[in-house]
């Protein structure tokens, strides 16, 4: 029996997830996005993919969804409220894939917590030419270990996607947040890609942002290993000079920057735990001003 699956948000991550889901012939996919899209457009290490799609709206006669995979950013949830309330029924299981912490919170008004899967993704993907997204590595999804996570995992042909179920999802979420907030802040403020890390002072700034973030993470109960920064510096050295970040992409495209779910939450929790976070505070103030100017 086929499963009716909605993918909400056909940006960089939505393209990557939709491409993997369509490989399973039992998945019947429906696509939802704020702007029109005519295709999944992805450039991977092996292929240039273009798969025609149609974007649905809540006015369309969409069947009751078995699953809704949400790939929008934290600041987009308020605007998406009407769509979410229409698409999420008592039958629908919901997966939220985004940056930050406490991913279930914006969805609790629409469904029971037991039907929501929190998911983080490691899949550097950035826009290139003609509406295509370049995927720099195969997706790695991380979920809280659970029965519903097993069901979600079964939706994929796992040849080209790795799915990890973790007992301590909180720690894994904090690791992703510390890394993406530190790298994203530097690229977004500089307006440049990863070539800037050739500068020792920029790399030192990355390390100091990471130290602040890790102090807050550990105060919040995350169990992060002592050599984590060294691991991230090694990972940083593997990135191509042209690699950007979602924060940089949003700045260059004139879109709202996902500051609240990244440096913003680190600053807020730092204040709650009485941990000084001057660098994350500064990033939050500057990029929040940029967002306010766009409104």
The 8 nearest C-alpha neighbors of each residue, nearest first, counted from 0:
[[1, 2, 25, 26, 3, 27, 24, 65],
 [0, 2, 25, 26, 27, 3, 24, 4],
 [3, 1, 26, 27, 65, 4, 25, 0],
 [2, 4, 27, 64, 65, 28, 26, 66],
 [5, 3, 66, 28, 67, 64, 65, 27],
 [4, 6, 67, 29, 30, 28, 68, 66],
 [5, 7, 68, 30, 67, 69, 31, 29],
 [8, 6, 31, 69, 70, 32, 68, 30],
 [7, 9, 70, 32, 71, 13, 10, 31],
 [10, 8, 13, 14, 32, 7, 11, 12],
 [9, 11, 13, 12, 8, 14, 70, 71],
 [10, 12, 14, 13, 124, 132, 125, 15],
 [13, 11, 15, 14, 10, 16, 70, 124],
 [14, 12, 9, 10, 16, 15, 70, 8],
 [13, 15, 17, 12, 11, 9, 16, 39],
 [14, 16, 12, 18, 13, 17, 11, 19],
 [15, 17, 13, 19, 18, 14, 12, 20],
 [18, 16, 20, 14, 19, 15, 13, 21],
 [17, 19, 15, 16, 21, 20, 14, 22],
 [20, 18, 16, 17, 22, 21, 155, 15],
 [21, 19, 17, 22, 18, 155, 23, 16],
 [22, 20, 23, 18, 19, 17, 26, 24],
 [21, 23, 20, 19, 24, 156, 18, 155],
 [22, 24, 21, 25, 26, 20, 156, 155],
 [23, 25, 26, 22, 21, 27, 1, 20],
 [26, 24, 1, 23, 2, 27, 0, 154],
 [25, 27, 2, 24, 23, 1, 28, 3],
 [28, 26, 3, 2, 4, 1, 25, 29],
 [27, 29, 4, 5, 26, 3, 30, 21],
 [30, 28, 5, 4, 6, 31, 55, 27],
 [29, 31, 6, 54, 5, 55, 7, 28],
 [32, 30, 7, 54, 55, 8, 6, 56],
 [31, 33, 8, 34, 9, 7, 54, 30],
 [32, 34, 35, 31, 8, 9, 79, 7],
 [35, 33, 32, 36, 54, 31, 9, 8],
 [34, 36, 54, 32, 37, 33, 53, 31],
 [37, 35, 38, 54, 34, 53, 52, 32],
 [36, 38, 52, 51, 53, 35, 39, 54],
 [39, 37, 51, 52, 50, 36, 40, 49],
 [38, 40, 50, 49, 14, 51, 41, 52],
 [41, 39, 49, 131, 48, 38, 132, 50],
 [40, 42, 132, 48, 131, 133, 47, 43],
 [41, 43, 47, 133, 46, 134, 132, 48],
 [44, 42, 134, 46, 45, 133, 41, 47],
 [43, 45, 46, 135, 42, 136, 134, 137],
 [44, 46, 43, 47, 42, 48, 134, 136],
 [47, 45, 43, 42, 48, 44, 41, 49],
 [46, 48, 42, 41, 43, 49, 45, 40],
 [49, 47, 41, 40, 46, 42, 50, 39],
 [48, 50, 40, 39, 38, 51, 41, 47],
 [49, 51, 39, 38, 52, 48, 40, 18],
 [52, 50, 38, 37, 39, 49, 53, 40],
 [53, 51, 38, 37, 50, 54, 39, 36],
 [54, 52, 37, 55, 30, 36, 51, 38],
 [53, 55, 30, 31, 36, 35, 32, 52],
 [56, 54, 31, 30, 59, 53, 57, 29],
 [55, 57, 58, 59, 31, 54, 32, 82],
 [56, 58, 59, 82, 85, 55, 86, 61],
 [57, 59, 56, 60, 55, 61, 85, 82],
 [60, 58, 57, 56, 61, 55, 62, 54],
 [61, 59, 62, 58, 57, 56, 55, 63],
 [60, 62, 59, 63, 57, 55, 64, 29],
 [63, 61, 64, 60, 3, 86, 65, 59],
 [62, 64, 61, 65, 88, 86, 3, 91],
 [65, 63, 3, 66, 91, 4, 62, 5],
 [64, 66, 91, 3, 4, 2, 92, 90],
 [67, 65, 92, 4, 91, 64, 93, 5],
 [66, 68, 5, 93, 4, 6, 69, 94],
 [67, 69, 94, 6, 5, 93, 95, 7],
 [70, 68, 95, 7, 71, 94, 96, 6],
 [71, 69, 8, 96, 13, 7, 97, 95],
 [72, 70, 8, 69, 75, 97, 73, 7],
 [73, 71, 75, 74, 97, 70, 257, 76],
 [72, 74, 75, 76, 260, 71, 257, 97],
 [73, 75, 72, 76, 257, 77, 259, 255],
 [76, 74, 72, 73, 78, 77, 79, 71],
 [77, 75, 79, 78, 74, 73, 80, 105],
 [78, 76, 79, 80, 75, 74, 105, 73],
 [77, 79, 76, 75, 80, 81, 74, 82],
 [80, 78, 76, 82, 77, 81, 83, 75],
 [79, 81, 83, 77, 82, 78, 84, 76],
 [82, 80, 84, 83, 79, 85, 78, 57],
 [81, 83, 85, 79, 80, 84, 86, 57],
 [82, 84, 80, 86, 85, 81, 87, 79],
 [83, 85, 81, 82, 87, 86, 109, 80],
 [86, 84, 82, 83, 87, 81, 57, 88],
 [85, 87, 83, 84, 82, 88, 64, 63],
 [88, 86, 91, 84, 85, 83, 109, 89],
 [89, 87, 91, 90, 86, 63, 85, 110],
 [88, 90, 91, 87, 110, 92, 111, 114],
 [89, 91, 88, 65, 92, 64, 63, 87],
 [92, 90, 65, 66, 88, 87, 64, 89],
 [91, 93, 66, 114, 65, 115, 67, 90],
 [92, 94, 115, 67, 66, 68, 114, 116],
 [95, 93, 116, 68, 115, 69, 117, 67],
 [94, 96, 69, 117, 118, 68, 116, 97],
 [97, 95, 118, 70, 119, 69, 94, 117],
 [98, 96, 119, 72, 70, 95, 99, 71],
 [99, 97, 260, 119, 176, 100, 261, 96],
 [98, 100, 260, 261, 176, 97, 102, 101],
 [99, 101, 102, 172, 98, 260, 173, 169],
 [102, 100, 103, 104, 99, 117, 105, 169],
 [101, 103, 100, 104, 117, 95, 99, 105],
 [104, 102, 106, 101, 105, 117, 107, 115],
 [103, 105, 106, 107, 102, 101, 108, 112],
 [106, 104, 107, 103, 76, 108, 102, 77],
 [107, 105, 104, 103, 108, 109, 110, 115],
 [106, 108, 109, 110, 104, 105, 112, 111],
 [109, 107, 106, 110, 105, 111, 104, 84],
 [110, 108, 107, 106, 84, 87, 83, 111],
 [111, 109, 107, 108, 112, 106, 114, 89],
 [110, 112, 113, 114, 107, 115, 109, 108],
 [111, 113, 114, 115, 107, 110, 103, 106],
 [112, 114, 111, 115, 116, 147, 110, 92],
 [115, 113, 92, 112, 111, 93, 116, 110],
 [116, 114, 93, 112, 113, 94, 92, 117],
 [117, 115, 94, 93, 118, 95, 148, 114],
 [118, 116, 95, 102, 94, 142, 103, 115],
 [117, 119, 96, 142, 141, 95, 116, 140],
 [120, 118, 141, 96, 140, 97, 98, 142],
 [121, 119, 140, 139, 122, 141, 118, 138],
 [120, 122, 139, 138, 123, 140, 119, 175],
 [121, 123, 138, 136, 120, 124, 137, 139],
 [124, 122, 135, 134, 121, 136, 125, 244],
 [125, 123, 134, 133, 11, 122, 135, 132],
 [124, 126, 132, 133, 11, 127, 134, 123],
 [127, 125, 132, 131, 133, 130, 128, 11],
 [126, 128, 131, 132, 133, 125, 130, 129],
 [127, 129, 130, 131, 126, 132, 133, 40],
 [130, 128, 131, 127, 126, 40, 132, 41],
 [129, 131, 128, 132, 127, 40, 126, 41],
 [132, 130, 40, 41, 127, 129, 128, 126],
 [133, 131, 126, 41, 125, 127, 42, 11],
 [132, 134, 42, 125, 124, 41, 126, 43],
 [133, 135, 124, 43, 136, 42, 123, 132],
 [134, 136, 123, 124, 133, 43, 44, 122],
 [137, 135, 134, 122, 138, 123, 44, 43],
 [136, 138, 160, 122, 159, 139, 135, 134],
 [139, 137, 122, 160, 121, 161, 140, 136],
 [138, 140, 161, 121, 120, 162, 160, 122],
 [141, 139, 120, 162, 119, 163, 161, 138],
 [140, 142, 163, 119, 118, 164, 162, 120],
 [143, 141, 164, 118, 144, 165, 117, 163],
 [142, 144, 168, 165, 164, 166, 145, 117],
 [143, 145, 164, 165, 166, 142, 148, 146],
 [146, 144, 148, 147, 143, 149, 164, 142],
 [145, 147, 149, 148, 150, 144, 151, 143],
 [146, 148, 150, 149, 145, 151, 116, 114],
 [149, 147, 151, 145, 146, 150, 152, 144],
 [150, 148, 152, 146, 147, 151, 153, 145],
 [151, 149, 147, 153, 148, 152, 146, 154],
 [152, 150, 148, 153, 149, 154, 147, 155],
 [151, 153, 149, 154, 150, 155, 148, 162],
 [152, 154, 150, 151, 155, 149, 156, 157],
 [155, 153, 152, 151, 20, 23, 156, 150],
 [156, 154, 153, 157, 20, 152, 23, 19],
 [155, 157, 158, 23, 22, 154, 19, 159],
 [156, 158, 160, 155, 159, 161, 162, 152],
 [157, 159, 156, 160, 161, 155, 19, 137],
 [160, 158, 157, 137, 161, 156, 138, 19],
 [161, 159, 157, 138, 158, 137, 139, 162],
 [160, 162, 139, 140, 138, 157, 163, 159],
 [161, 163, 140, 139, 141, 160, 164, 152],
 [164, 162, 141, 140, 142, 165, 161, 139],
 [163, 165, 144, 142, 143, 141, 162, 166],
 [166, 164, 144, 143, 167, 168, 142, 163],
 [165, 167, 144, 168, 143, 164, 145, 142],
 [168, 166, 165, 169, 170, 171, 143, 144],
 [167, 169, 171, 143, 165, 170, 166, 172],
 [170, 168, 172, 167, 171, 173, 221, 100],
 [169, 171, 221, 173, 172, 168, 167, 222],
 [170, 172, 168, 174, 173, 169, 175, 167],
 [173, 171, 169, 175, 170, 174, 168, 176],
 [172, 174, 176, 170, 175, 171, 177, 216],
 [175, 173, 171, 177, 176, 172, 170, 178],
 [174, 176, 172, 178, 173, 177, 179, 171],
 [175, 177, 173, 179, 178, 174, 180, 99],
 [178, 176, 174, 180, 212, 175, 179, 209],
 [177, 179, 175, 176, 181, 180, 182, 174],
 [178, 180, 176, 182, 183, 181, 177, 175],
 [181, 179, 261, 183, 177, 262, 178, 182],
 [182, 180, 184, 178, 179, 183, 208, 205],
 [181, 183, 179, 185, 184, 180, 178, 186],
 [184, 182, 180, 186, 179, 185, 181, 246],
 [185, 183, 187, 181, 182, 186, 180, 188],
 [184, 186, 188, 182, 187, 183, 189, 181],
 [187, 185, 189, 183, 191, 188, 184, 190],
 [186, 188, 247, 190, 184, 185, 189, 246],
 [189, 187, 185, 190, 186, 184, 247, 286],
 [188, 190, 186, 191, 187, 185, 192, 195],
 [189, 191, 187, 188, 186, 247, 192, 251],
 [192, 190, 189, 186, 195, 193, 187, 243],
 [191, 193, 243, 241, 242, 194, 186, 240],
 [194, 192, 240, 195, 242, 196, 241, 243],
 [193, 195, 240, 196, 192, 197, 241, 191],
 [196, 194, 193, 197, 198, 192, 201, 191],
 [197, 195, 198, 202, 194, 201, 193, 199],
 [196, 198, 195, 194, 199, 202, 201, 193],
 [199, 197, 196, 201, 200, 195, 202, 194],
 [200, 198, 202, 201, 203, 197, 196, 204],
 [201, 199, 203, 202, 198, 204, 196, 205],
 [202, 200, 204, 198, 203, 199, 196, 205],
 [201, 203, 205, 199, 200, 196, 204, 206],
 [202, 204, 200, 206, 205, 201, 199, 207],
 [205, 203, 201, 207, 202, 206, 208, 200],
 [206, 204, 202, 208, 203, 207, 181, 209],
 [205, 207, 209, 203, 204, 208, 210, 202],
 [208, 206, 210, 204, 209, 205, 203, 211],
 [209, 207, 205, 211, 206, 210, 181, 204],
 [208, 210, 206, 212, 207, 211, 181, 177],
 [211, 209, 207, 213, 212, 208, 206, 214],
 [212, 210, 214, 208, 209, 213, 276, 207],
 [211, 213, 209, 215, 210, 214, 177, 216],
 [212, 214, 216, 210, 215, 211, 209, 217],
 [213, 215, 211, 217, 212, 216, 210, 218],
 [216, 214, 218, 212, 213, 269, 217, 219],
 [217, 215, 213, 219, 221, 218, 214, 173],
 [216, 218, 221, 220, 219, 214, 215, 213],
 [217, 219, 215, 220, 216, 214, 272, 221],
 [218, 220, 216, 217, 221, 215, 268, 272],
 [221, 219, 217, 218, 222, 216, 170, 169],
 [222, 220, 170, 217, 216, 223, 219, 169],
 [223, 221, 170, 217, 220, 224, 216, 167],
 [224, 222, 221, 225, 170, 227, 217, 174],
 [223, 225, 227, 226, 222, 228, 221, 174],
 [226, 224, 227, 223, 228, 229, 222, 213],
 [225, 227, 229, 224, 228, 230, 223, 231],
 [228, 226, 230, 229, 224, 225, 231, 223],
 [229, 227, 231, 230, 226, 232, 206, 209],
 [228, 230, 232, 226, 227, 231, 233, 234],
 [231, 229, 227, 233, 228, 232, 234, 226],
 [230, 232, 234, 228, 233, 229, 235, 227],
 [233, 231, 235, 229, 234, 230, 228, 236],
 [234, 232, 230, 236, 231, 235, 229, 237],
 [233, 235, 231, 237, 236, 232, 230, 238],
 [236, 234, 232, 237, 233, 238, 231, 196],
 [235, 237, 233, 234, 238, 232, 239, 196],
 [238, 236, 234, 235, 239, 233, 232, 240],
 [239, 237, 235, 236, 240, 242, 234, 193],
 [238, 240, 241, 242, 237, 193, 194, 236],
 [241, 239, 194, 193, 242, 192, 238, 195],
 [240, 242, 239, 192, 193, 243, 194, 238],
 [243, 241, 193, 239, 192, 240, 238, 244],
 [242, 244, 192, 193, 241, 247, 186, 125],
 [245, 243, 247, 246, 183, 248, 242, 186],
 [244, 246, 248, 247, 249, 243, 183, 125],
 [247, 245, 249, 244, 248, 183, 256, 187],
 [248, 246, 187, 250, 244, 249, 245, 186],
 [249, 247, 245, 251, 250, 246, 252, 244],
 [248, 250, 254, 252, 246, 247, 251, 256],
 [249, 251, 247, 253, 248, 252, 254, 246],
 [250, 252, 248, 249, 253, 247, 190, 254],
 [253, 251, 249, 250, 254, 248, 247, 255],
 [252, 254, 250, 251, 249, 255, 293, 248],
 [255, 253, 249, 252, 250, 256, 293, 251],
 [254, 256, 290, 249, 257, 253, 250, 293],
 [255, 257, 258, 246, 249, 254, 250, 290],
 [258, 256, 259, 260, 246, 255, 261, 74],
 [257, 259, 261, 256, 260, 263, 262, 283],
 [260, 258, 263, 261, 257, 264, 262, 73],
 [261, 259, 99, 258, 264, 257, 263, 73],
 [260, 262, 180, 258, 263, 259, 264, 99],
 [263, 261, 265, 279, 180, 264, 258, 283],
 [264, 262, 259, 266, 265, 261, 283, 258],
 [263, 265, 267, 266, 262, 260, 261, 259],
 [264, 266, 262, 268, 263, 267, 269, 212],
 [267, 265, 269, 263, 264, 268, 280, 279],
 [268, 266, 264, 270, 269, 265, 263, 271],
 [267, 269, 271, 270, 265, 266, 264, 272],
 [268, 270, 274, 266, 272, 271, 267, 215],
 [269, 271, 273, 267, 268, 272, 274, 266],
 [270, 272, 268, 269, 273, 267, 274, 266],
 [271, 273, 269, 270, 274, 268, 218, 215],
 [274, 272, 270, 271, 269, 275, 268, 215],
 [275, 273, 269, 272, 270, 276, 215, 214],
 [274, 276, 277, 269, 273, 270, 211, 266],
 [275, 277, 279, 211, 278, 280, 266, 269],
 [278, 276, 280, 279, 275, 281, 266, 211],
 [279, 277, 281, 280, 276, 208, 282, 211],
 [278, 280, 282, 262, 281, 276, 277, 266],
 [281, 279, 277, 283, 278, 282, 266, 276],
 [282, 280, 278, 284, 283, 279, 277, 285],
 [281, 283, 279, 285, 280, 284, 286, 278],
 [284, 282, 280, 281, 286, 263, 285, 287],
 [283, 285, 281, 287, 282, 286, 280, 288],
 [286, 284, 288, 282, 287, 283, 281, 289],
 [287, 285, 289, 288, 283, 284, 282, 290],
 [286, 288, 290, 284, 289, 285, 283, 291],
 [289, 287, 291, 285, 286, 290, 292, 284],
 [288, 290, 286, 292, 287, 291, 285, 293],
 [291, 289, 287, 293, 255, 288, 292, 286],
 [290, 292, 288, 294, 293, 289, 287, 255],
 [291, 293, 289, 290, 294, 288, 287, 255],
 [292, 294, 290, 291, 289, 255, 253, 254],
 [293, 291, 292, 290, 255, 289, 254, 288]]
